[in-house]
């Protein structure tokens, strides 16, 4: 992870079957005034081809994006739990 001014900033994004909104969210995170050091993406068992979409858009080759696909939808709480756990 990159560090700026001694601080590290990570974003956890949980998604489930929302490719368009998910794309907008990732674009916003990648173009902030203070860039994040890492983006932890939790795919809550999407069934809308999210992994293929991420690969096609080039997100999976971005070194600051960590993609984790859960085998079942654990809801928002479960997704954020996994993301924070991996962030630490």
Backbone atoms as SQL, in Angstrom:
CREATE TABLE atoms (id INTEGER PRIMARY KEY, chain TEXT, resi INTEGER, resn TEXT, atom TEXT, x REAL, y REAL, z REAL);
INSERT INTO atoms VALUES
  (1, 'A', 1, 'UNK', 'N', 0.832, -1.182, 0.000),
  (2, 'A', 1, 'UNK', 'CA', 0.000, 0.000, 0.000),
  (3, 'A', 1, 'UNK', 'C', 0.879, 1.248, 0.000),
  (4, 'A', 2, 'UNK', 'N', 0.460, 2.253, -0.715),
  (5, 'A', 2, 'UNK', 'CA', 1.156, 3.538, -0.713),
  (6, 'A', 2, 'UNK', 'C', 0.882, 4.247, 0.604),
  (7, 'A', 3, 'UNK', 'N', 1.800, 5.094, 1.003),
  (8, 'A', 3, 'UNK', 'CA', 1.569, 5.913, 2.186),
  (9, 'A', 3, 'UNK', 'C', 1.859, 7.361, 1.857),
  (10, 'A', 4, 'UNK', 'N', 1.013, 8.252, 2.298),
  (11, 'A', 4, 'UNK', 'CA', 1.159, 9.678, 2.119),
  (12, 'A', 4, 'UNK', 'C', 1.046, 10.330, 3.478),
  (13, 'A', 5, 'UNK', 'N', 2.034, 11.150, 3.837),
  (14, 'A', 5, 'UNK', 'CA', 1.996, 11.850, 5.129),
  (15, 'A', 5, 'UNK', 'C', 1.840, 10.886, 6.297),
  (16, 'A', 6, 'UNK', 'N', 2.387, 9.681, 6.185),
  (17, 'A', 6, 'UNK', 'CA', 2.312, 8.729, 7.276),
  (18, 'A', 6, 'UNK', 'C', 0.971, 8.048, 7.438),
  (19, 'A', 7, 'UNK', 'N', 0.006, 8.355, 6.601),
  (20, 'A', 7, 'UNK', 'CA', -1.318, 7.749, 6.708),
  (21, 'A', 7, 'UNK', 'C', -1.562, 6.816, 5.528),
  (22, 'A', 8, 'UNK', 'N', -2.268, 5.757, 5.799),
  (23, 'A', 8, 'UNK', 'CA', -2.682, 4.824, 4.758),
  (24, 'A', 8, 'UNK', 'C', -4.201, 4.821, 4.723),
  (25, 'A', 9, 'UNK', 'N', -4.752, 4.952, 3.527),
  (26, 'A', 9, 'UNK', 'CA', -6.202, 4.981, 3.380),
  (27, 'A', 9, 'UNK', 'C', -6.631, 3.821, 2.484),
  (28, 'A', 10, 'UNK', 'N', -7.535, 3.000, 3.021),
  (29, 'A', 10, 'UNK', 'CA', -8.101, 1.896, 2.250),
  (30, 'A', 10, 'UNK', 'C', -9.614, 2.084, 2.195),
  (31, 'A', 11, 'UNK', 'N', -10.193, 1.680, 1.086),
  (32, 'A', 11, 'UNK', 'CA', -11.655, 1.713, 0.935),
  (33, 'A', 11, 'UNK', 'C', -12.140, 0.279, 0.779),
  (34, 'A', 12, 'UNK', 'N', -13.228, -0.029, 1.459),
  (35, 'A', 12, 'UNK', 'CA', -13.877, -1.335, 1.310),
  (36, 'A', 12, 'UNK', 'C', -15.174, -1.104, 0.554),
  (37, 'A', 13, 'UNK', 'N', -15.334, -1.828, -0.557),
  (38, 'A', 13, 'UNK', 'CA', -16.541, -1.715, -1.375),
  (39, 'A', 13, 'UNK', 'C', -17.178, -3.095, -1.454),
  (40, 'A', 14, 'UNK', 'N', -18.438, -3.177, -1.075),
  (41, 'A', 14, 'UNK', 'CA', -19.185, -4.439, -1.134),
  (42, 'A', 14, 'UNK', 'C', -20.184, -4.325, -2.270),
  (43, 'A', 15, 'UNK', 'N', -20.226, -5.349, -3.115),
  (44, 'A', 15, 'UNK', 'CA', -21.145, -5.310, -4.248),
  (45, 'A', 15, 'UNK', 'C', -21.909, -6.619, -4.377),
  (46, 'A', 16, 'UNK', 'N', -23.106, -6.507, -4.943),
  (47, 'A', 16, 'UNK', 'CA', -23.904, -7.674, -5.287),
  (48, 'A', 16, 'UNK', 'C', -24.837, -7.273, -6.421),
  (49, 'A', 17, 'UNK', 'N', -24.497, -7.717, -7.631),
  (50, 'A', 17, 'UNK', 'CA', -25.342, -7.517, -8.815),
  (51, 'A', 17, 'UNK', 'C', -25.667, -6.042, -9.096),
  (52, 'A', 18, 'UNK', 'N', -24.669, -5.185, -9.024),
  (53, 'A', 18, 'UNK', 'CA', -24.871, -3.755, -9.290),
  (54, 'A', 18, 'UNK', 'C', -23.701, -3.223, -10.121),
  (55, 'A', 19, 'UNK', 'N', -23.439, -3.816, -11.276),
  (56, 'A', 19, 'UNK', 'CA', -22.251, -3.468, -12.059),
  (57, 'A', 19, 'UNK', 'C', -22.156, -1.984, -12.405),
  (58, 'A', 20, 'UNK', 'N', -23.240, -1.363, -12.834),
  (59, 'A', 20, 'UNK', 'CA', -23.178, 0.043, -13.248),
  (60, 'A', 20, 'UNK', 'C', -22.821, 0.943, -12.067),
  (61, 'A', 21, 'UNK', 'N', -23.510, 0.780, -10.945),
  (62, 'A', 21, 'UNK', 'CA', -23.201, 1.578, -9.764),
  (63, 'A', 21, 'UNK', 'C', -21.816, 1.254, -9.229),
  (64, 'A', 22, 'UNK', 'N', -21.441, 0.007, -9.310),
  (65, 'A', 22, 'UNK', 'CA', -20.132, -0.441, -8.851),
  (66, 'A', 22, 'UNK', 'C', -19.024, 0.233, -9.666),
  (67, 'A', 23, 'UNK', 'N', -19.208, 0.289, -10.972),
  (68, 'A', 23, 'UNK', 'CA', -18.250, 0.957, -11.856),
  (69, 'A', 23, 'UNK', 'C', -18.123, 2.434, -11.478),
  (70, 'A', 24, 'UNK', 'N', -19.247, 3.103, -11.258),
  (71, 'A', 24, 'UNK', 'CA', -19.226, 4.516, -10.863),
  (72, 'A', 24, 'UNK', 'C', -18.486, 4.701, -9.538),
  (73, 'A', 25, 'UNK', 'N', -18.719, 3.805, -8.600),
  (74, 'A', 25, 'UNK', 'CA', -18.074, 3.877, -7.295),
  (75, 'A', 25, 'UNK', 'C', -16.557, 3.728, -7.430),
  (76, 'A', 26, 'UNK', 'N', -16.117, 2.721, -8.189),
  (77, 'A', 26, 'UNK', 'CA', -14.681, 2.511, -8.364),
  (78, 'A', 26, 'UNK', 'C', -14.029, 3.689, -9.079),
  (79, 'A', 27, 'UNK', 'N', -14.690, 4.232, -10.090),
  (80, 'A', 27, 'UNK', 'CA', -14.147, 5.406, -10.790),
  (81, 'A', 27, 'UNK', 'C', -13.991, 6.590, -9.836),
  (82, 'A', 28, 'UNK', 'N', -14.973, 6.813, -8.985),
  (83, 'A', 28, 'UNK', 'CA', -14.896, 7.913, -8.017),
  (84, 'A', 28, 'UNK', 'C', -13.737, 7.697, -7.042),
  (85, 'A', 29, 'UNK', 'N', -13.580, 6.478, -6.560),
  (86, 'A', 29, 'UNK', 'CA', -12.481, 6.195, -5.632),
  (87, 'A', 29, 'UNK', 'C', -11.121, 6.379, -6.296),
  (88, 'A', 30, 'UNK', 'N', -11.015, 5.976, -7.552),
  (89, 'A', 30, 'UNK', 'CA', -9.736, 6.074, -8.256),
  (90, 'A', 30, 'UNK', 'C', -9.372, 7.503, -8.642),
  (91, 'A', 31, 'UNK', 'N', -10.336, 8.413, -8.635),
  (92, 'A', 31, 'UNK', 'CA', -10.081, 9.788, -9.079),
  (93, 'A', 31, 'UNK', 'C', -10.295, 10.830, -7.985),
  (94, 'A', 32, 'UNK', 'N', -10.183, 10.435, -6.738),
  (95, 'A', 32, 'UNK', 'CA', -10.327, 11.380, -5.636),
  (96, 'A', 32, 'UNK', 'C', -9.134, 12.334, -5.583),
  (97, 'A', 33, 'UNK', 'N', -9.313, 13.458, -4.913),
  (98, 'A', 33, 'UNK', 'CA', -8.211, 14.400, -4.725),
  (99, 'A', 33, 'UNK', 'C', -7.076, 13.745, -3.941),
  (100, 'A', 34, 'UNK', 'N', -7.418, 13.039, -2.864),
  (101, 'A', 34, 'UNK', 'CA', -6.432, 12.262, -2.111),
  (102, 'A', 34, 'UNK', 'C', -6.678, 10.796, -2.474),
  (103, 'A', 35, 'UNK', 'N', -5.841, 10.248, -3.357),
  (104, 'A', 35, 'UNK', 'CA', -6.076, 8.863, -3.788),
  (105, 'A', 35, 'UNK', 'C', -6.000, 7.874, -2.621),
  (106, 'A', 36, 'UNK', 'N', -6.811, 6.846, -2.711),
  (107, 'A', 36, 'UNK', 'CA', -6.747, 5.785, -1.707),
  (108, 'A', 36, 'UNK', 'C', -5.520, 4.921, -1.998),
  (109, 'A', 37, 'UNK', 'N', -5.016, 4.272, -0.961),
  (110, 'A', 37, 'UNK', 'CA', -3.858, 3.402, -1.112),
  (111, 'A', 37, 'UNK', 'C', -4.257, 2.009, -1.566),
  (112, 'A', 38, 'UNK', 'N', -5.463, 1.612, -1.202),
  (113, 'A', 38, 'UNK', 'CA', -5.965, 0.321, -1.668),
  (114, 'A', 38, 'UNK', 'C', -7.488, 0.335, -1.660),
  (115, 'A', 39, 'UNK', 'N', -8.036, -0.479, -2.545),
  (116, 'A', 39, 'UNK', 'CA', -9.485, -0.670, -2.619),
  (117, 'A', 39, 'UNK', 'C', -9.718, -2.171, -2.473),
  (118, 'A', 40, 'UNK', 'N', -10.435, -2.522, -1.432),
  (119, 'A', 40, 'UNK', 'CA', -10.752, -3.925, -1.179),
  (120, 'A', 40, 'UNK', 'C', -12.181, -4.150, -1.631),
  (121, 'A', 41, 'UNK', 'N', -12.314, -4.936, -2.692),
  (122, 'A', 41, 'UNK', 'CA', -13.624, -5.203, -3.283),
  (123, 'A', 41, 'UNK', 'C', -14.121, -6.548, -2.776),
  (124, 'A', 42, 'UNK', 'N', -15.295, -6.535, -2.174),
  (125, 'A', 42, 'UNK', 'CA', -15.930, -7.774, -1.739),
  (126, 'A', 42, 'UNK', 'C', -17.136, -8.011, -2.643),
  (127, 'A', 43, 'UNK', 'N', -17.053, -9.070, -3.430),
  (128, 'A', 43, 'UNK', 'CA', -18.156, -9.470, -4.293),
  (129, 'A', 43, 'UNK', 'C', -18.995, -10.466, -3.502),
  (130, 'A', 44, 'UNK', 'N', -20.171, -10.046, -3.115),
  (131, 'A', 44, 'UNK', 'CA', -21.054, -10.836, -2.265),
  (132, 'A', 44, 'UNK', 'C', -21.843, -11.842, -3.106),
  (133, 'A', 45, 'UNK', 'N', -21.109, -12.714, -3.821),
  (134, 'A', 45, 'UNK', 'CA', -21.692, -13.795, -4.626),
  (135, 'A', 45, 'UNK', 'C', -22.593, -13.273, -5.746),
  (136, 'A', 46, 'UNK', 'N', -22.141, -12.241, -6.455),
  (137, 'A', 46, 'UNK', 'CA', -22.921, -11.703, -7.571),
  (138, 'A', 46, 'UNK', 'C', -23.156, -12.758, -8.637),
  (139, 'A', 47, 'UNK', 'N', -24.288, -12.656, -9.310),
  (140, 'A', 47, 'UNK', 'CA', -24.624, -13.581, -10.397),
  (141, 'A', 47, 'UNK', 'C', -24.736, -12.856, -11.737),
  (142, 'A', 48, 'UNK', 'N', -24.221, -11.622, -11.799),
  (143, 'A', 48, 'UNK', 'CA', -24.342, -10.804, -13.017),
  (144, 'A', 48, 'UNK', 'C', -23.017, -10.649, -13.766),
  (145, 'A', 49, 'UNK', 'N', -22.132, -11.647, -13.671),
  (146, 'A', 49, 'UNK', 'CA', -20.835, -11.639, -14.357),
  (147, 'A', 49, 'UNK', 'C', -19.909, -10.534, -13.856),
  (148, 'A', 50, 'UNK', 'N', -19.968, -10.219, -12.588),
  (149, 'A', 50, 'UNK', 'CA', -19.105, -9.182, -12.025),
  (150, 'A', 50, 'UNK', 'C', -17.616, -9.466, -12.243),
  (151, 'A', 51, 'UNK', 'N', -17.105, -10.693, -12.028),
  (152, 'A', 51, 'UNK', 'CA', -15.669, -10.921, -12.250),
  (153, 'A', 51, 'UNK', 'C', -15.242, -10.630, -13.692),
  (154, 'A', 52, 'UNK', 'N', -16.061, -11.055, -14.635),
  (155, 'A', 52, 'UNK', 'CA', -15.738, -10.800, -16.044),
  (156, 'A', 52, 'UNK', 'C', -15.785, -9.303, -16.346),
  (157, 'A', 53, 'UNK', 'N', -16.750, -8.610, -15.789),
  (158, 'A', 53, 'UNK', 'CA', -16.871, -7.170, -15.956),
  (159, 'A', 53, 'UNK', 'C', -15.631, -6.460, -15.423),
  (160, 'A', 54, 'UNK', 'N', -15.185, -6.846, -14.232),
  (161, 'A', 54, 'UNK', 'CA', -13.995, -6.231, -13.639),
  (162, 'A', 54, 'UNK', 'C', -12.754, -6.479, -14.488),
  (163, 'A', 55, 'UNK', 'N', -12.626, -7.687, -15.003),
  (164, 'A', 55, 'UNK', 'CA', -11.479, -8.000, -15.861),
  (165, 'A', 55, 'UNK', 'C', -11.536, -7.190, -17.155),
  (166, 'A', 56, 'UNK', 'N', -12.705, -7.123, -17.772),
  (167, 'A', 56, 'UNK', 'CA', -12.879, -6.386, -19.023),
  (168, 'A', 56, 'UNK', 'C', -12.549, -4.901, -18.848),
  (169, 'A', 57, 'UNK', 'N', -12.929, -4.313, -17.717),
  (170, 'A', 57, 'UNK', 'CA', -12.679, -2.890, -17.456),
  (171, 'A', 57, 'UNK', 'C', -11.240, -2.626, -16.995),
  (172, 'A', 58, 'UNK', 'N', -10.465, -3.679, -16.746),
  (173, 'A', 58, 'UNK', 'CA', -9.079, -3.528, -16.321),
  (174, 'A', 58, 'UNK', 'C', -8.887, -3.346, -14.825),
  (175, 'A', 59, 'UNK', 'N', -9.956, -3.457, -14.055),
  (176, 'A', 59, 'UNK', 'CA', -9.844, -3.266, -12.612),
  (177, 'A', 59, 'UNK', 'C', -8.998, -4.358, -11.949),
  (178, 'A', 60, 'UNK', 'N', -9.100, -5.590, -12.435),
  (179, 'A', 60, 'UNK', 'CA', -8.379, -6.686, -11.799),
  (180, 'A', 60, 'UNK', 'C', -6.874, -6.596, -12.005),
  (181, 'A', 61, 'UNK', 'N', -6.435, -5.827, -12.994),
  (182, 'A', 61, 'UNK', 'CA', -4.992, -5.648, -13.206),
  (183, 'A', 61, 'UNK', 'C', -4.455, -4.405, -12.494),
  (184, 'A', 62, 'UNK', 'N', -5.317, -3.658, -11.826),
  (185, 'A', 62, 'UNK', 'CA', -4.891, -2.480, -11.074),
  (186, 'A', 62, 'UNK', 'C', -4.292, -2.958, -9.747),
  (187, 'A', 63, 'UNK', 'N', -3.026, -2.605, -9.477),
  (188, 'A', 63, 'UNK', 'CA', -2.359, -3.147, -8.285),
  (189, 'A', 63, 'UNK', 'C', -2.933, -2.684, -6.943),
  (190, 'A', 64, 'UNK', 'N', -3.762, -1.653, -6.922),
  (191, 'A', 64, 'UNK', 'CA', -4.322, -1.223, -5.631),
  (192, 'A', 64, 'UNK', 'C', -5.685, -1.852, -5.354),
  (193, 'A', 65, 'UNK', 'N', -6.223, -2.592, -6.333),
  (194, 'A', 65, 'UNK', 'CA', -7.534, -3.213, -6.153),
  (195, 'A', 65, 'UNK', 'C', -7.360, -4.687, -5.790),
  (196, 'A', 66, 'UNK', 'N', -7.936, -5.063, -4.665),
  (197, 'A', 66, 'UNK', 'CA', -7.916, -6.438, -4.180),
  (198, 'A', 66, 'UNK', 'C', -9.338, -6.977, -4.278),
  (199, 'A', 67, 'UNK', 'N', -9.514, -7.999, -5.109),
  (200, 'A', 67, 'UNK', 'CA', -10.851, -8.550, -5.366),
  (201, 'A', 67, 'UNK', 'C', -11.033, -9.846, -4.590),
  (202, 'A', 68, 'UNK', 'N', -12.093, -9.901, -3.798),
  (203, 'A', 68, 'UNK', 'CA', -12.419, -11.094, -3.028),
  (204, 'A', 68, 'UNK', 'C', -13.869, -11.459, -3.339),
  (205, 'A', 69, 'UNK', 'N', -14.061, -12.670, -3.833),
  (206, 'A', 69, 'UNK', 'CA', -15.415, -13.137, -4.161),
  (207, 'A', 69, 'UNK', 'C', -15.858, -14.132, -3.099),
  (208, 'A', 70, 'UNK', 'N', -16.981, -13.833, -2.460),
  (209, 'A', 70, 'UNK', 'CA', -17.537, -14.735, -1.460),
  (210, 'A', 70, 'UNK', 'C', -18.395, -15.796, -2.136),
  (211, 'A', 71, 'UNK', 'N', -18.445, -16.962, -1.547),
  (212, 'A', 71, 'UNK', 'CA', -19.211, -18.072, -2.135),
  (213, 'A', 71, 'UNK', 'C', -20.707, -17.945, -1.894),
  (214, 'A', 72, 'UNK', 'N', -21.078, -17.107, -0.917),
  (215, 'A', 72, 'UNK', 'CA', -22.493, -16.854, -0.653),
  (216, 'A', 72, 'UNK', 'C', -22.677, -15.395, -0.268),
  (217, 'A', 73, 'UNK', 'N', -23.888, -14.882, -0.466),
  (218, 'A', 73, 'UNK', 'CA', -24.194, -13.509, -0.107),
  (219, 'A', 73, 'UNK', 'C', -24.374, -13.436, 1.406),
  (220, 'A', 74, 'UNK', 'N', -23.465, -12.731, 2.058),
  (221, 'A', 74, 'UNK', 'CA', -23.505, -12.611, 3.518),
  (222, 'A', 74, 'UNK', 'C', -24.126, -11.288, 3.961),
  (223, 'A', 75, 'UNK', 'N', -24.709, -10.549, 3.024),
  (224, 'A', 75, 'UNK', 'CA', -25.299, -9.255, 3.340),
  (225, 'A', 75, 'UNK', 'C', -24.230, -8.191, 3.497),
  (226, 'A', 76, 'UNK', 'N', -24.675, -6.963, 3.671),
  (227, 'A', 76, 'UNK', 'CA', -23.741, -5.856, 3.817),
  (228, 'A', 76, 'UNK', 'C', -22.795, -6.036, 4.999),
  (229, 'A', 77, 'UNK', 'N', -23.362, -6.448, 6.131),
  (230, 'A', 77, 'UNK', 'CA', -22.543, -6.615, 7.334),
  (231, 'A', 77, 'UNK', 'C', -21.455, -7.657, 7.125),
  (232, 'A', 78, 'UNK', 'N', -21.816, -8.785, 6.532),
  (233, 'A', 78, 'UNK', 'CA', -20.837, -9.840, 6.283),
  (234, 'A', 78, 'UNK', 'C', -19.782, -9.413, 5.281),
  (235, 'A', 79, 'UNK', 'N', -20.205, -8.682, 4.262),
  (236, 'A', 79, 'UNK', 'CA', -19.256, -8.199, 3.259),
  (237, 'A', 79, 'UNK', 'C', -18.268, -7.207, 3.846),
  (238, 'A', 80, 'UNK', 'N', -18.768, -6.252, 4.620),
  (239, 'A', 80, 'UNK', 'CA', -17.860, -5.271, 5.232),
  (240, 'A', 80, 'UNK', 'C', -16.962, -5.933, 6.277),
  (241, 'A', 81, 'UNK', 'N', -17.462, -6.912, 6.984),
  (242, 'A', 81, 'UNK', 'CA', -16.635, -7.654, 7.938),
  (243, 'A', 81, 'UNK', 'C', -15.442, -8.275, 7.220),
  (244, 'A', 82, 'UNK', 'N', -15.710, -8.956, 6.101),
  (245, 'A', 82, 'UNK', 'CA', -14.630, -9.579, 5.327),
  (246, 'A', 82, 'UNK', 'C', -13.642, -8.532, 4.818),
  (247, 'A', 83, 'UNK', 'N', -14.162, -7.414, 4.304),
  (248, 'A', 83, 'UNK', 'CA', -13.292, -6.385, 3.767),
  (249, 'A', 83, 'UNK', 'C', -12.394, -5.764, 4.822),
  (250, 'A', 84, 'UNK', 'N', -12.954, -5.449, 5.975),
  (251, 'A', 84, 'UNK', 'CA', -12.158, -4.863, 7.053),
  (252, 'A', 84, 'UNK', 'C', -11.140, -5.876, 7.570),
  (253, 'A', 85, 'UNK', 'N', -11.549, -7.130, 7.665),
  (254, 'A', 85, 'UNK', 'CA', -10.647, -8.190, 8.110),
  (255, 'A', 85, 'UNK', 'C', -9.436, -8.266, 7.176),
  (256, 'A', 86, 'UNK', 'N', -9.669, -8.218, 5.872),
  (257, 'A', 86, 'UNK', 'CA', -8.566, -8.276, 4.918),
  (258, 'A', 86, 'UNK', 'C', -7.749, -6.999, 4.915),
  (259, 'A', 87, 'UNK', 'N', -8.375, -5.875, 5.217),
  (260, 'A', 87, 'UNK', 'CA', -7.661, -4.608, 5.265),
  (261, 'A', 87, 'UNK', 'C', -6.626, -4.555, 6.386),
  (262, 'A', 88, 'UNK', 'N', -6.952, -5.170, 7.484),
  (263, 'A', 88, 'UNK', 'CA', -6.009, -5.196, 8.598),
  (264, 'A', 88, 'UNK', 'C', -4.885, -6.158, 8.307);
